[in-house]
């Protein structure tokens, strides 16, 4: 059960390191997608739904919001 935690930590580290050469719009898109996916999965799990579906929907919504926010910076 500890393996998924390590996968999430390593994935987050790769995203943070990979964001150094990105434009603000690209950084906003990636950050928004990550935050939206985590939030969507959490909300779906609490509500009793499918966490994967919540992550996909939250990630898509977060990517759009992050892209818009990153474009304004």
Secondary structure, DSSP 4 states (H G I P E B T S, - for coil): --HHHHHHHHHHHHHHHHGGGS-HHHHHHHHHHHHHHHHHHHHHHHHTS-HHHHHHHHHHHHHHHHHHHHHT-
